Amino acid sequence: MSPTLHLAQRPEADALLSRSPLAALVGMLLDQQVPMEWAFTGPFTIAERLGADDLDAHVIAGYDPEAFAALLAARPAVHRYPGSMAGRVQQLCRYLVEEYDGDAAAVWRDAAGGQELLDRLTALPGFGRQKAQIFLALLGKQFGVRPPGWREAAGPYGEEGSHRSVADITGPESLSRVRAYKQEAKRQAKAAKRAGTAG
């Protein structure tokens, strides 16, 4: 199943995310400390600067690290921290080359169950448990990758009808709802921190 993602909010960038498993993984990797749209536009920008229609794990893994960092740092930068993120993207691609012959979709293609898929995702460089659960939820909700127990393995992000993460964004309305959820979660976390300090 090929989804129609709306994470970059740019048609050409979203088209790449929708057809390229590696682009979706790289976008998820970049989705930290920058706005979501910026992160998920990153794979398209990288492909464009490499002069390619898609991302290739073998090409990125073998790229000169300094040249690749410069590629991500060129304006407009692919990330707020282009140097460190360039290293992480290359690390991810090297792992995919070593473990899956560069085939990103192989990470989830034959996973027998949700927990196995979660384990495979958390093994990816740059993917902590939360990021892995969000990506698992994205696979289940929008890519049709639904091994038994996928919702349970994705934790709260797998809940039907939730608006917690990128997994739930299918257009402008759901984007607004996810933003509102995240802002409220931040507000509650700050309030809890203040209450803890006061105590």
N, C-alpha and C positions, 0 to 999 in steps of 0.2 A: 504494500500500500504506500503510495507516494502522497504525502500530505501537502497542504497549501499553508505554509507557515506565515505568520504575520509578526515576527519578532523584531526584525530590523526596521519595519515600517517604511521600507524602500522596496519597490517591486523587484528590481533586479537582484538585490541582496537576499530578499526572501525567497526568490526563485532558486538561488543557489543552495540556500539552507534546506529547501524542500527536496531537492534532488540529490544532494551530496551528503552522505552520512558523516564524512570527515569534516565538512564545513559546519554541520550541526554540532559536532563534538568540540571543534575549535571555538565556535561561538559561545558554547556553554563554559568552556575554560576561561574565555576572556570576560565572562559576565561576573566581574567583581570590581568594586570601587569605581565603576563608571556606569552611566545610564545604560539600561538594557539595550536600547536601539543602537548605541555606539558599539557596544560589545558584539552584537549580532550582525552588524554591518562589517565588522572586522574581516571575516573570511572572504567576503567579496572583494574588499580592498586589497587583501593579500594576494588573491588570485589575479586581480587586475595588474598589480605591480609585478607579478611573476610572468605576466603576459600569457596567462592561461585561462581557460573557461571553468576550471575546477581546481580543487586542491589535490595534490598528490603527496601522500605521506613519504614516499621514497625521495622525491625531490626536496621536500622541506627538511627531512632528516639529514640529507647529505649536503645541505646548503652551508656555505661558510658562515659561521655564527656571527661574525662582525657585520658581514654584508646583510644577513637576515635581520639583525637588530636595526641596521640603518634603514632597511626597507620598511620596517614597522614604525620607525621614528619620523620618516618623511612626513611633511605636513599634507593633509591633516593626519596626525598620528593615529595609529590603530588603537592605542590604549593610552591611558594617563601615564602608565609605566611601560613604555614600549620595549626598553632593554630587557627588563626581567621577564616580561610576557613573551618576548621573542624566544628567550631561553626555554620557557615552559612549553610553548607550542612545539619547538624542536624536540624537546624531551618526550612529549606526548607522541609525536610522529615516529621517533626512534623506537619507542615501546611498541607502537602498532606494527612497525616493520618487523621487529624481532619476534613478537608474539603472534601476529595475525597476518604476516606477509603484506602489511600495508593496507589491508582491507578493513576499514573502520566498521562496516556493517557486520563483520564476523564476530564482533564483540557481543552482539545480541542475537545473531541469526539463529543459532541452535541452542540457546540457553534453555535448559529443561524446566526451570522454575524461576519464580521471582527472586528468591534468595541467591540463586546462582548468578543471575543477571546482576543483582546488586553487588555481589562479590567481585564480579568482573569489572564493573564500573568503578568501584572504590579502589581497585588495583591500578587504574589509569593514573599516570602522573598528573598532579594538579587537581584531582577529584577527591575531595573529602567525602564523608558520609552524606552530608546535606546536599552537596552538589550532585552526587551520584543518585540520591533519591529523587531530586527534582528532574534529572535527566531521564531516569527510569519512568517517572510519571509522564514526561513529555513523549517518550516512546510509546507508552500504553495509550495515552489519550489522543495523540495526533498521528503517530506512525503505525498504529495498529499492531504493535509488538506487545502481545499479551500472554506471556507464559503463565501457567497456573501460579496464583499467589502474587501476581505483580502488584496489585493494589496494596496488599499488606506490606510488601517489601518497600514500596515507595512511601510508606508511613502516611502522615497527614496530607502529603502532596498528591497521593493517589486517590483521595476521596472524590467521589462523584459530586459534581456541582460546586466544588470549592473554587475559590479565586485567590490562591496563595502565591502562585509562582508563574514563571514563563510557560509551564505546562498547561496552564489554563487560558492563555491568551490566544484568541482566535480572531480578534478584530478590535476596533477602537473601544467598543463598550466594555469588553472583558479586560482590556488593558487598563481602563479607568478603574475598574473594580479591584484589580490586582494592586494597582498603585495605592488605592484607598486602604486596602487591607495592610499593605506594608507600612504605610504611614501610621496607621493605628497601632500596629505591633511595635513600631519604634517609640511612639508616644507612651505606650504602656510600659515598655522596657525602661524608658527614662524615668517615669513616675515611680516604678519599683526601685530603681537605683537611688532616687532621691529619698524614698521612704526608708531604704536600708541605711543610708548615710545618716538620716535624722535619728534613726534608732540607735 
